[in-house]
Amino acid sequence: MAELNSFGAVMTFAINAEAALQAYYERLGMSDRASAAEKRRARLERIRREHVVEITLEPIHDLNAEHFPLNWEDASAEGQAANVRALAAFYQAAAPKINVKPAARALERCAEELLN
């Protein structure tokens, strides 16, 4: 089970997911959605860099990558919606577990952007 038990693990999962989402949308010819995913990825990378000093070593519990299945092979409308829901659910679950306020807010904002 891929436990996301630290700030770094959560942010790395989020950044990698946004990069994969960008590639997924580019493959489907959805450049506006690909651009939005790229902007979220860049924002998350900036947040991780800016707040790496503030990170405490408090572990994160009960957050596993398997709970948020992403299927980049399913190009159907249902598959796209499932990926968006899974990634938004990850952001909603991870945000309250992050002890760095700007990072938690960034994750919440990512969820809002995906769902709107």
Residue pairs with C-beta under 8 A, 6 or more apart in sequence:
1 64
1 65
1 66
2 64
2 65
2 66
3 9
3 63
3 64
3 65
4 10
4 13
4 60
4 63
4 64
4 65
4 94
5 59
5 60
5 61
5 63
6 57
6 59
6 60
7 55
7 60
7 98
7 99
7 100
7 103
8 48
8 55
9 60
10 60
10 63
10 94
10 97
10 98
10 107
11 44
11 47
11 48
11 103
13 65
13 90
14 44
14 90
14 91
14 94
14 107
14 110
15 41
15 44
15 45
15 48
17 70
17 87
17 90
18 37
18 38
18 40
18 41
18 44
18 87
18 110
19 37
19 41
20 70
20 72
21 33
21 37
21 70
21 83
21 87
22 34
22 37
22 38
22 41
23 34
23 72
24 72
24 83
25 31
25 33
25 34
25 37
26 34
27 75
28 75
28 80
36 113
40 110
40 113
43 106
43 109
43 110
44 106
44 107
44 110
47 102
47 103
47 106
48 103
50 102
51 100
51 102
51 103
54 100
55 100
56 99
58 99
60 94
60 97
60 98
61 97
63 93
63 94
63 97
67 89
67 90
67 93
68 86
68 87
68 89
68 90
68 93
69 82
69 86
70 83
70 86
70 87
71 79
71 82
71 83
72 83
73 79
74 80
74 82
74 83
84 114
84 115
87 110
87 114
88 110
88 111
88 114
88 115
89 111
91 107
91 108
91 110
91 111
91 114
92 108
92 111
94 107
95 104
95 105
95 107
95 108
95 111
96 104
98 104
98 107
